[in-house]
């Protein structure tokens, strides 16, 4: 039982890692509110990307902070930032306060992001590691799905109440303090005293995987932003229905985490390539969807295989890179991942303008 609780305490850290877009269901109401204050819709959408830039900033300075903060202290501070910083819009509906809130939320996630993944890579080996990484991905999506669904029920009371969901970080913090091992590093890694360095081959390999992860995360984040707006603008359904569609996509991510170990055993090195094909099919269905059912099927298909691709990236890094360098490699991958999330709003605007310019002369 103790070993199970320790595993759950480590996995629970991933519940809030992709929560930056959990409140995107409130976006149409936020756009309406802030347009009255003189802000463009694109500026409101950027509020959800600010957190990703803050996460990237924290990932860059984490090696410096590690000299002063222990792993446990960083996680405590990070979850506190998520809870109290993320929920600030409940206090007031000003644009500046939401900006501060999104920055604090990103800082909190950035403090625990790489640690939540490297802890697993350092403490488990072989099939158990693959299983834990798969479960970690499921917990990540489970947290996002739960928060997104909860937001759907809170939005009718006013968009600012959607941000109260970030207080969910407090019970996660309590669970971590009660059950997490105080020293989550295996003896073999801790006892190694030789300093390992990345080879050129390692760097090329990591950067290649990082670019892939950043690309699919950019697409998935753009979907999270645009689906509520599309449902609203095309009058396909209510904000609650848009929230349920996003939750359906995320729940498929939970299923993918459960299936990951089996899929990895079946397809091995080809798993990423195999996953990209149905992922593209799901995106195509989203592109042609003119009703909620087709949109739901497309989001669920893309959500399942998106999670498989991202989990495969971290699994490959864990298997190919020296144990001493897993933390640094994970940080590099996460930088690209968060850049993909941060640029989602910008890429959406870019493609909208590009498509408009292409069809205008016809």
C-alpha positions as YAML, in Angstrom:
chain: A
units: angstrom
residues:
- id: 1
  name: UNK
  ca: [0.00, 0.00, 0.00]
- id: 2
  name: UNK
  ca: [2.85, 2.39, 0.83]
- id: 3
  name: UNK
  ca: [4.44, 1.83, -2.58]
- id: 4
  name: UNK
  ca: [1.08, 2.48, -4.29]
- id: 5
  name: UNK
  ca: [0.53, 5.71, -2.37]
- id: 6
  name: UNK
  ca: [4.05, 6.86, -3.23]
- id: 7
  name: UNK
  ca: [3.39, 6.22, -6.92]
- id: 8
  name: UNK
  ca: [0.06, 8.04, -6.76]
- id: 9
  name: UNK
  ca: [1.64, 11.00, -4.96]
- id: 10
  name: UNK
  ca: [4.22, 11.35, -7.74]
- id: 11
  name: UNK
  ca: [1.64, 10.85, -10.49]
- id: 12
  name: UNK
  ca: [-0.70, 13.41, -8.90]
- id: 13
  name: UNK
  ca: [1.87, 16.14, -9.62]
- id: 14
  name: UNK
  ca: [0.95, 15.82, -13.30]
- id: 15
  name: UNK
  ca: [-2.74, 16.58, -12.71]
- id: 16
  name: UNK
  ca: [-2.19, 20.34, -13.12]
- id: 17
  name: UNK
  ca: [0.61, 20.39, -15.68]
- id: 18
  name: UNK
  ca: [-1.59, 21.05, -18.74]
- id: 19
  name: UNK
  ca: [-4.25, 23.10, -16.98]
- id: 20
  name: UNK
  ca: [-3.35, 26.39, -18.70]
- id: 21
  name: UNK
  ca: [-6.11, 25.86, -21.27]
- id: 22
  name: UNK
  ca: [-8.61, 24.26, -18.89]
- id: 23
  name: UNK
  ca: [-10.48, 27.55, -18.55]
- id: 24
  name: UNK
  ca: [-10.65, 28.20, -22.31]
- id: 25
  name: UNK
  ca: [-14.40, 27.45, -22.26]
- id: 26
  name: UNK
  ca: [-14.77, 30.88, -20.64]
- id: 27
  name: UNK
  ca: [-13.04, 32.52, -23.62]
- id: 28
  name: UNK
  ca: [-16.18, 33.76, -25.47]
- id: 29
  name: UNK
  ca: [-17.42, 35.51, -22.30]
- id: 30
  name: UNK
  ca: [-13.95, 36.92, -21.61]
- id: 31
  name: UNK
  ca: [-13.74, 38.30, -25.16]
- id: 32
  name: UNK
  ca: [-17.11, 39.98, -24.71]
- id: 33
  name: UNK
  ca: [-16.05, 41.53, -21.37]
- id: 34
  name: UNK
  ca: [-12.64, 42.77, -22.44]
- id: 35
  name: UNK
  ca: [-13.76, 44.07, -25.83]
- id: 36
  name: UNK
  ca: [-15.89, 46.52, -23.88]
- id: 37
  name: UNK
  ca: [-12.65, 47.61, -22.19]
- id: 38
  name: UNK
  ca: [-10.94, 48.15, -25.56]
- id: 39
  name: UNK
  ca: [-9.04, 44.85, -25.94]
- id: 40
  name: UNK
  ca: [-9.08, 42.86, -29.19]
- id: 41
  name: UNK
  ca: [-10.15, 39.21, -29.26]
- id: 42
  name: UNK
  ca: [-6.57, 38.19, -30.13]
- id: 43
  name: UNK
  ca: [-5.31, 39.97, -26.99]
- id: 44
  name: UNK
  ca: [-7.77, 37.99, -24.88]
- id: 45
  name: UNK
  ca: [-6.71, 34.71, -26.50]
- id: 46
  name: UNK
  ca: [-3.10, 35.58, -25.72]
- id: 47
  name: UNK
  ca: [-3.94, 35.48, -22.01]
- id: 48
  name: UNK
  ca: [-3.96, 31.69, -22.28]
- id: 49
  name: UNK
  ca: [-0.56, 31.65, -23.97]
- id: 50
  name: UNK
  ca: [1.11, 33.92, -21.41]
- id: 51
  name: UNK
  ca: [1.26, 31.02, -18.97]
- id: 52
  name: UNK
  ca: [3.24, 28.93, -21.46]
- id: 53
  name: UNK
  ca: [5.84, 31.70, -21.82]
- id: 54
  name: UNK
  ca: [6.10, 31.91, -18.01]
- id: 55
  name: UNK
  ca: [6.60, 28.13, -17.88]
- id: 56
  name: UNK
  ca: [9.40, 28.43, -20.44]
- id: 57
  name: UNK
  ca: [11.05, 31.16, -18.38]
- id: 58
  name: UNK
  ca: [10.95, 29.01, -15.25]
- id: 59
  name: UNK
  ca: [12.37, 26.01, -17.12]
- id: 60
  name: UNK
  ca: [15.33, 28.14, -18.19]
- id: 61
  name: UNK
  ca: [16.11, 29.40, -14.67]
- id: 62
  name: UNK
  ca: [15.33, 26.14, -12.86]
- id: 63
  name: UNK
  ca: [18.99, 24.96, -12.95]
- id: 64
  name: UNK
  ca: [19.92, 28.18, -11.10]
- id: 65
  name: UNK
  ca: [17.05, 27.80, -8.61]
- id: 66
  name: UNK
  ca: [18.10, 24.21, -7.90]
- id: 67
  name: UNK
  ca: [21.13, 25.61, -6.05]
- id: 68
  name: UNK
  ca: [18.83, 27.23, -3.49]
- id: 69
  name: UNK
  ca: [15.64, 25.16, -3.55]
- id: 70
  name: UNK
  ca: [15.33, 21.46, -2.89]
- id: 71
  name: UNK
  ca: [13.11, 19.35, -5.11]
- id: 72
  name: UNK
  ca: [10.48, 19.20, -2.37]
- id: 73
  name: UNK
  ca: [10.57, 22.97, -1.80]
- id: 74
  name: UNK
  ca: [10.19, 23.66, -5.53]
- id: 75
  name: UNK
  ca: [7.13, 21.43, -5.74]
- id: 76
  name: UNK
  ca: [5.53, 23.04, -2.67]
- id: 77
  name: UNK
  ca: [6.17, 26.52, -4.04]
- id: 78
  name: UNK
  ca: [4.98, 25.54, -7.51]
- id: 79
  name: UNK
  ca: [1.66, 24.09, -6.34]
- id: 80
  name: UNK
  ca: [1.10, 27.17, -4.13]
- id: 81
  name: UNK
  ca: [1.61, 29.47, -7.14]
- id: 82
  name: UNK
  ca: [-0.85, 27.38, -9.17]
- id: 83
  name: UNK
  ca: [-3.51, 27.50, -6.46]
- id: 84
  name: UNK
  ca: [-3.34, 31.13, -5.37]
- id: 85
  name: UNK
  ca: [-2.00, 32.70, -8.55]
- id: 86
  name: UNK
  ca: [-4.24, 30.80, -10.94]
- id: 87
  name: UNK
  ca: [-7.40, 31.67, -9.02]
- id: 88
  name: UNK
  ca: [-6.75, 35.44, -8.84]
- id: 89
  name: UNK
  ca: [-9.41, 36.39, -11.49]
- id: 90
  name: UNK
  ca: [-12.06, 35.41, -8.94]
- id: 91
  name: UNK
  ca: [-10.97, 38.51, -7.01]
- id: 92
  name: UNK
  ca: [-11.33, 40.90, -9.96]
- id: 93
  name: UNK
  ca: [-12.09, 40.99, -13.68]
- id: 94
  name: UNK
  ca: [-9.42, 43.44, -14.83]
- id: 95
  name: UNK
  ca: [-7.15, 42.54, -17.73]
- id: 96
  name: UNK
  ca: [-4.00, 43.38, -15.72]
- id: 97
  name: UNK
  ca: [-5.01, 41.07, -12.87]
- id: 98
  name: UNK
  ca: [-5.65, 38.21, -15.29]
- id: 99
  name: UNK
  ca: [-2.19, 38.78, -16.79]
- id: 100
  name: UNK
  ca: [-0.60, 38.56, -13.33]
- id: 101
  name: UNK
  ca: [-2.65, 35.44, -12.61]
- id: 102
  name: UNK
  ca: [-1.55, 33.70, -15.80]
- id: 103
  name: UNK
  ca: [2.11, 34.54, -15.13]
- id: 104
  name: UNK
  ca: [1.96, 33.14, -11.59]
- id: 105
  name: UNK
  ca: [0.17, 30.04, -12.88]
- id: 106
  name: UNK
  ca: [2.91, 29.49, -15.47]
- id: 107
  name: UNK
  ca: [5.64, 30.01, -12.87]
- id: 108
  name: UNK
  ca: [4.04, 27.41, -10.63]
- id: 109
  name: UNK
  ca: [3.74, 24.84, -13.40]
- id: 110
  name: UNK
  ca: [7.29, 25.60, -14.54]
- id: 111
  name: UNK
  ca: [8.63, 24.85, -11.07]
- id: 112
  name: UNK
  ca: [7.24, 21.30, -11.05]
- id: 113
  name: UNK
  ca: [6.97, 20.44, -14.77]
- id: 114
  name: UNK
  ca: [10.33, 18.80, -15.45]
- id: 115
  name: UNK
  ca: [10.51, 17.34, -11.95]
- id: 116
  name: UNK
  ca: [7.18, 15.54, -12.31]
- id: 117
  name: UNK
  ca: [8.57, 13.69, -15.34]
- id: 118
  name: UNK
  ca: [12.21, 13.18, -14.35]
- id: 119
  name: UNK
  ca: [11.19, 11.78, -10.93]
- id: 120
  name: UNK
  ca: [9.53, 8.88, -12.73]
- id: 121
  name: UNK
  ca: [12.39, 8.38, -15.20]
- id: 122
  name: UNK
  ca: [14.92, 8.31, -12.36]
- id: 123
  name: UNK
  ca: [12.98, 6.01, -10.04]
- id: 124
  name: UNK
  ca: [11.65, 3.33, -12.37]
- id: 125
  name: UNK
  ca: [13.13, 1.13, -15.06]
- id: 126
  name: UNK
  ca: [11.97, -1.04, -17.97]
- id: 127
  name: UNK
  ca: [8.29, -1.92, -18.27]
- id: 128
  name: UNK
  ca: [7.50, -0.28, -14.95]
- id: 129
  name: UNK
  ca: [8.93, 3.00, -16.25]
- id: 130
  name: UNK
  ca: [6.90, 2.74, -19.49]
- id: 131
  name: UNK
  ca: [3.79, 1.97, -17.44]
- id: 132
  name: UNK
  ca: [4.38, 4.90, -15.08]
- id: 133
  name: UNK
  ca: [5.06, 7.29, -17.96]
- id: 134
  name: UNK
  ca: [1.83, 6.14, -19.57]
- id: 135
  name: UNK
  ca: [-0.07, 6.62, -16.33]
- id: 136
  name: UNK
  ca: [1.61, 10.01, -15.89]
- id: 137
  name: UNK
  ca: [0.23, 11.07, -19.26]
- id: 138
  name: UNK
  ca: [-3.19, 9.79, -18.21]
- id: 139
  name: UNK
  ca: [-3.05, 11.76, -14.96]
- id: 140
  name: UNK
  ca: [-2.05, 14.86, -16.92]
- id: 141
  name: UNK
  ca: [-5.06, 14.53, -19.18]
- id: 142
  name: UNK
  ca: [-7.34, 13.40, -16.35]
- id: 143
  name: UNK
  ca: [-6.61, 16.59, -14.43]
- id: 144
  name: UNK
  ca: [-7.20, 18.74, -17.49]
- id: 145
  name: UNK
  ca: [-10.42, 16.89, -18.38]
- id: 146
  name: UNK
  ca: [-11.76, 17.17, -14.84]
- id: 147
  name: UNK
  ca: [-10.98, 20.88, -14.61]
- id: 148
  name: UNK
  ca: [-12.36, 21.60, -18.09]
- id: 149
  name: UNK
  ca: [-15.62, 19.80, -17.31]
- id: 150
  name: UNK
  ca: [-15.86, 21.65, -13.98]
- id: 151
  name: UNK
  ca: [-15.31, 24.96, -15.78]
- id: 152
  name: UNK
  ca: [-18.28, 24.14, -18.01]
- id: 153
  name: UNK
  ca: [-20.52, 24.11, -14.93]
- id: 154
  name: UNK
  ca: [-18.96, 27.26, -13.44]
- id: 155
  name: UNK
  ca: [-19.03, 29.50, -16.53]
- id: 156
  name: UNK
  ca: [-22.80, 30.21, -16.32]
- id: 157
  name: UNK
  ca: [-22.12, 31.93, -12.97]
- id: 158
  name: UNK
  ca: [-19.63, 34.29, -14.64]
- id: 159
  name: UNK
  ca: [-16.34, 33.66, -16.44]
- id: 160
  name: UNK
  ca: [-14.17, 34.72, -13.49]
- id: 161
  name: UNK
  ca: [-15.51, 31.83, -11.39]
- id: 162
  name: UNK
  ca: [-13.98, 29.40, -13.90]
- id: 163
  name: UNK
  ca: [-10.54, 30.20, -12.47]
- id: 164
  name: UNK
  ca: [-11.41, 28.92, -9.00]
- id: 165
  name: UNK
  ca: [-10.61, 25.42, -10.32]
- id: 166
  name: UNK
  ca: [-6.90, 26.12, -9.77]
- id: 167
  name: UNK
  ca: [-7.44, 25.78, -6.02]
- id: 168
  name: UNK
  ca: [-7.52, 22.05, -6.77]
- id: 169
  name: UNK
  ca: [-3.71, 22.29, -6.47]
- id: 170
  name: UNK
  ca: [-4.08, 22.49, -2.68]
- id: 171
  name: UNK
  ca: [-5.34, 18.91, -2.10]
- id: 172
  name: UNK
  ca: [-2.63, 17.72, -4.51]
- id: 173
  name: UNK
  ca: [-0.07, 19.52, -2.36]
- id: 174
  name: UNK
  ca: [-1.45, 17.89, 0.79]
- id: 175
  name: UNK
  ca: [-1.37, 14.43, -0.81]
- id: 176
  name: UNK
  ca: [2.23, 15.01, -1.93]
- id: 177
  name: UNK
  ca: [3.34, 16.12, 1.54]
- id: 178
  name: UNK
  ca: [1.70, 13.10, 3.17]
- id: 179
  name: UNK
  ca: [2.84, 10.30, 0.90]
- id: 180
  name: UNK
  ca: [5.64, 11.32, -1.50]
- id: 181
  name: UNK
  ca: [9.07, 9.83, -0.76]
- id: 182
  name: UNK
  ca: [11.29, 12.56, 0.64]
- id: 183
  name: UNK
  ca: [14.14, 11.54, -1.59]
- id: 184
  name: UNK
  ca: [12.79, 10.46, -4.96]
- id: 185
  name: UNK
  ca: [16.11, 9.51, -6.55]
- id: 186
  name: UNK
  ca: [17.33, 5.97, -7.10]
- id: 187
  name: UNK
  ca: [20.61, 5.01, -5.45]
- id: 188
  name: UNK
  ca: [22.33, 4.12, -8.71]
- id: 189
  name: UNK
  ca: [21.86, 7.58, -10.15]
- id: 190
  name: UNK
  ca: [22.69, 9.36, -6.90]
- id: 191
  name: UNK
  ca: [25.93, 7.42, -6.46]
- id: 192
  name: UNK
  ca: [27.28, 8.15, -9.95]
- id: 193
  name: UNK
  ca: [29.99, 10.76, -9.62]
- id: 194
  name: UNK
  ca: [31.21, 11.00, -13.17]
- id: 195
  name: UNK
  ca: [29.85, 13.96, -15.11]
- id: 196
  name: UNK
  ca: [28.08, 12.94, -18.29]
- id: 197
  name: UNK
  ca: [27.76, 15.20, -21.31]
- id: 198
  name: UNK
  ca: [25.48, 15.26, -24.31]
- id: 199
  name: UNK
  ca: [27.02, 14.01, -27.54]
- id: 200
  name: UNK
  ca: [26.17, 15.66, -30.86]
- id: 201
  name: UNK
  ca: [24.03, 12.64, -31.68]
- id: 202
  name: UNK
  ca: [22.15, 13.07, -28.39]
- id: 203
  name: UNK
  ca: [21.49, 16.75, -29.11]
- id: 204
  name: UNK
  ca: [20.20, 16.08, -32.63]
- id: 205
  name: UNK
  ca: [17.99, 13.27, -31.30]
- id: 206
  name: UNK
  ca: [16.54, 15.36, -28.46]
- id: 207
  name: UNK
  ca: [15.95, 18.43, -30.62]
- id: 208
  name: UNK
  ca: [14.20, 16.31, -33.27]
- id: 209
  name: UNK
  ca: [11.85, 14.81, -30.69]
- id: 210
  name: UNK
  ca: [11.36, 18.23, -29.10]
- id: 211
  name: UNK
  ca: [10.29, 19.78, -32.41]
- id: 212
  name: UNK
  ca: [7.79, 16.98, -32.97]
- id: 213
  name: UNK
  ca: [6.33, 17.30, -29.47]
- id: 214
  name: UNK
  ca: [6.12, 21.09, -29.79]
- id: 215
  name: UNK
  ca: [4.34, 20.77, -33.15]
- id: 216
  name: UNK
  ca: [1.59, 18.39, -31.98]
- id: 217
  name: UNK
  ca: [1.13, 20.37, -28.75]
- id: 218
  name: UNK
  ca: [0.75, 23.55, -30.79]
- id: 219
  name: UNK
  ca: [-2.05, 21.90, -32.79]
- id: 220
  name: UNK
  ca: [-3.76, 20.45, -29.72]
- id: 221
  name: UNK
  ca: [-3.56, 23.76, -27.84]
- id: 222
  name: UNK
  ca: [-5.01, 25.61, -30.85]
- id: 223
  name: UNK
  ca: [-7.89, 23.12, -30.84]
- id: 224
  name: UNK
  ca: [-8.52, 23.82, -27.15]
- id: 225
  name: UNK
  ca: [-8.69, 27.55, -27.89]
- id: 226
  name: UNK
  ca: [-10.69, 27.47, -31.11]
- id: 227
  name: UNK
  ca: [-13.28, 24.74, -30.47]
- id: 228
  name: UNK
  ca: [-15.27, 26.78, -27.86]
- id: 229
  name: UNK
  ca: [-15.17, 29.83, -30.16]
- id: 230
  name: UNK
  ca: [-16.23, 27.81, -33.24]
- id: 231
  name: UNK
  ca: [-19.09, 26.16, -31.36]
- id: 232
  name: UNK
  ca: [-20.25, 29.60, -30.23]
- id: 233
  name: UNK
  ca: [-19.84, 31.40, -33.57]
- id: 234
  name: UNK
  ca: [-21.45, 28.64, -35.66]
- id: 235
  name: UNK
  ca: [-24.22, 28.21, -33.07]
- id: 236
  name: UNK
  ca: [-23.48, 24.50, -32.81]
- id: 237
  name: UNK
  ca: [-24.14, 24.32, -29.10]
- id: 238
  name: UNK
  ca: [-23.70, 25.90, -25.66]
- id: 239
  name: UNK
  ca: [-20.47, 26.62, -23.76]
- id: 240
  name: UNK
  ca: [-21.21, 23.57, -21.60]
- id: 241
  name: UNK
  ca: [-21.40, 21.36, -24.71]
- id: 242
  name: UNK
  ca: [-18.12, 22.84, -25.98]
- id: 243
  name: UNK
  ca: [-16.61, 22.02, -22.59]
- id: 244
  name: UNK
  ca: [-17.85, 18.43, -22.83]
- id: 245
  name: UNK
  ca: [-16.32, 18.07, -26.30]
- id: 246
  name: UNK
  ca: [-12.94, 19.19, -24.97]
- id: 247
  name: UNK
  ca: [-13.36, 16.84, -22.02]
- id: 248
  name: UNK
  ca: [-14.08, 13.99, -24.44]
- id: 249
  name: UNK
  ca: [-10.81, 14.73, -26.24]
- id: 250
  name: UNK
  ca: [-8.96, 14.74, -22.94]
- id: 251
  name: UNK
  ca: [-10.59, 11.56, -21.68]
- id: 252
  name: UNK
  ca: [-9.25, 9.79, -24.75]
- id: 253
  name: UNK
  ca: [-5.85, 10.95, -23.56]
- id: 254
  name: UNK
  ca: [-6.48, 9.02, -20.34]
- id: 255
  name: UNK
  ca: [-7.27, 5.89, -22.34]
- id: 256
  name: UNK
  ca: [-4.09, 6.41, -24.38]
- id: 257
  name: UNK
  ca: [-2.02, 6.44, -21.19]
- id: 258
  name: UNK
  ca: [-3.52, 3.10, -20.16]
- id: 259
  name: UNK
  ca: [-2.86, 1.65, -23.63]
- id: 260
  name: UNK
  ca: [0.62, 3.13, -24.05]
- id: 261
  name: UNK
  ca: [2.64, 0.24, -22.62]
- id: 262
  name: UNK
  ca: [0.84, -2.28, -24.87]
- id: 263
  name: UNK
  ca: [1.16, -0.09, -27.97]
- id: 264
  name: UNK
  ca: [4.86, 0.47, -27.28]
- id: 265
  name: UNK
  ca: [5.42, -3.29, -26.97]
- id: 266
  name: UNK
  ca: [3.56, -3.83, -30.26]
- id: 267
  name: UNK
  ca: [5.02, -1.08, -32.46]
- id: 268
  name: UNK
  ca: [8.28, -0.23, -30.64]
- id: 269
  name: UNK
  ca: [10.30, 2.39, -32.57]
- id: 270
  name: UNK
  ca: [7.54, 2.83, -35.17]
- id: 271
  name: UNK
  ca: [4.94, 3.92, -32.60]
- id: 272
  name: UNK
  ca: [5.35, 7.65, -33.28]
- id: 273
  name: UNK
  ca: [4.96, 7.20, -37.05]
- id: 274
  name: UNK
  ca: [1.94, 4.92, -36.58]
- id: 275
  name: UNK
  ca: [0.35, 7.46, -34.22]
- id: 276
  name: UNK
  ca: [0.67, 10.45, -36.55]
- id: 277
  name: UNK
  ca: [-1.61, 8.94, -39.23]
- id: 278
  name: UNK
  ca: [-4.83, 8.63, -37.13]
- id: 279
  name: UNK
  ca: [-3.92, 11.92, -35.43]
- id: 280
  name: UNK
  ca: [-4.02, 13.62, -38.85]
- id: 281
  name: UNK
  ca: [-7.34, 11.90, -39.63]
- id: 282
  name: UNK
  ca: [-8.88, 13.29, -36.46]
- id: 283
  name: UNK
  ca: [-7.71, 16.81, -37.37]
- id: 284
  name: UNK
  ca: [-9.24, 16.44, -40.84]
- id: 285
  name: UNK
  ca: [-12.57, 15.48, -39.30]
- id: 286
  name: UNK
  ca: [-12.39, 18.57, -37.10]
- id: 287
  name: UNK
  ca: [-11.74, 20.72, -40.15]
- id: 288
  name: UNK
  ca: [-14.89, 19.58, -41.95]
- id: 289
  name: UNK
  ca: [-17.13, 19.24, -38.88]
- id: 290
  name: UNK
  ca: [-20.44, 21.13, -39.08]
- id: 291
  name: UNK
  ca: [-22.15, 19.42, -36.16]
- id: 292
  name: UNK
  ca: [-21.26, 18.47, -32.60]
- id: 293
  name: UNK
  ca: [-21.10, 14.72, -33.22]
- id: 294
  name: UNK
  ca: [-18.51, 14.91, -36.00]
- id: 295
  name: UNK
  ca: [-16.54, 17.44, -33.96]
- id: 296
  name: UNK
  ca: [-16.65, 15.10, -30.95]
- id: 297
  name: UNK
  ca: [-15.38, 12.12, -32.98]
- id: 298
  name: UNK
  ca: [-12.58, 14.21, -34.46]
- id: 299
  name: UNK
  ca: [-11.49, 15.57, -31.08]
- id: 300
  name: UNK
  ca: [-11.55, 12.13, -29.45]
- id: 301
  name: UNK
  ca: [-9.50, 10.57, -32.26]
- id: 302
  name: UNK
  ca: [-6.92, 13.35, -32.28]
- id: 303
  name: UNK
  ca: [-6.84, 13.46, -28.47]
- id: 304
  name: UNK
  ca: [-5.99, 9.77, -28.16]
- id: 305
  name: UNK
  ca: [-3.13, 9.76, -30.66]
- id: 306
  name: UNK
  ca: [-1.81, 13.17, -29.64]
- id: 307
  name: UNK
  ca: [-1.19, 11.81, -26.15]
- id: 308
  name: UNK
  ca: [0.50, 8.70, -27.55]
- id: 309
  name: UNK
  ca: [2.92, 10.85, -29.58]
- id: 310
  name: UNK
  ca: [3.86, 13.07, -26.63]
- id: 311
  name: UNK
  ca: [4.26, 10.15, -24.21]
- id: 312
  name: UNK
  ca: [6.39, 8.34, -26.81]
- id: 313
  name: UNK
  ca: [8.71, 11.34, -26.97]
- id: 314
  name: UNK
  ca: [9.37, 11.30, -23.21]
- id: 315
  name: UNK
  ca: [9.68, 7.51, -23.22]
- id: 316
  name: UNK
  ca: [12.29, 7.63, -25.99]
- id: 317
  name: UNK
  ca: [14.25, 10.29, -24.12]
- id: 318
  name: UNK
  ca: [14.22, 8.18, -20.95]
- id: 319
  name: UNK
  ca: [15.43, 5.09, -22.83]
- id: 320
  name: UNK
  ca: [18.11, 6.71, -24.99]
- id: 321
  name: UNK
  ca: [19.67, 9.31, -22.71]
- id: 322
  name: UNK
  ca: [22.04, 8.70, -19.80]
- id: 323
  name: UNK
  ca: [20.23, 8.67, -16.40]
- id: 324
  name: UNK
  ca: [22.36, 11.61, -15.24]
- id: 325
  name: UNK
  ca: [21.15, 13.72, -18.16]
- id: 326
  name: UNK
  ca: [17.46, 12.79, -18.19]
- id: 327
  name: UNK
  ca: [16.52, 15.89, -16.19]
- id: 328
  name: UNK
  ca: [18.30, 18.23, -18.62]
- id: 329
  name: UNK
  ca: [16.92, 16.39, -21.65]
- id: 330
  name: UNK
  ca: [13.39, 16.53, -20.23]
- id: 331
  name: UNK
  ca: [13.75, 20.26, -19.62]
- id: 332
  name: UNK
  ca: [14.81, 20.82, -23.23]
- id: 333
  name: UNK
  ca: [11.83, 18.83, -24.55]
- id: 334
  name: UNK
  ca: [9.49, 20.74, -22.24]
- id: 335
  name: UNK
  ca: [10.83, 24.07, -23.51]
- id: 336
  name: UNK
  ca: [9.76, 23.14, -27.03]
- id: 337
  name: UNK
  ca: [6.47, 21.73, -25.74]
- id: 338
  name: UNK
  ca: [5.62, 24.93, -23.95]
- id: 339
  name: UNK
  ca: [6.70, 27.04, -26.89]
- id: 340
  name: UNK
  ca: [4.24, 25.01, -28.95]
- id: 341
  name: UNK
  ca: [1.51, 25.78, -26.41]
- id: 342
  name: UNK
  ca: [2.53, 29.43, -26.07]
- id: 343
  name: UNK
  ca: [2.44, 30.03, -29.83]
- id: 344
  name: UNK
  ca: [-0.96, 28.38, -30.34]
- id: 345
  name: UNK
  ca: [-2.90, 31.65, -30.37]
- id: 346
  name: UNK
  ca: [-0.32, 33.31, -32.65]
- id: 347
  name: UNK
  ca: [-0.24, 30.41, -35.09]
- id: 348
  name: UNK
  ca: [-4.05, 30.44, -35.30]
- id: 349
  name: UNK
  ca: [-4.02, 34.13, -36.23]
- id: 350
  name: UNK
  ca: [-1.20, 33.56, -38.73]
- id: 351
  name: UNK
  ca: [-3.01, 30.75, -40.54]
- id: 352
  name: UNK
  ca: [-6.28, 32.66, -40.55]
- id: 353
  name: UNK
  ca: [-4.60, 35.61, -42.26]
- id: 354
  name: UNK
  ca: [-2.70, 33.35, -44.66]
- id: 355
  name: UNK
  ca: [-5.87, 31.52, -45.71]
- id: 356
  name: UNK
  ca: [-7.72, 34.83, -46.08]
- id: 357
  name: UNK
  ca: [-4.96, 36.17, -48.36]
- id: 358
  name: UNK
  ca: [-5.04, 32.99, -50.46]
- id: 359
  name: UNK
  ca: [-8.79, 32.98, -51.04]
- id: 360
  name: UNK
  ca: [-9.25, 36.75, -51.37]
- id: 361
  name: UNK
  ca: [-8.28, 37.03, -55.10]
- id: 362
  name: UNK
  ca: [-10.79, 34.29, -56.15]
...
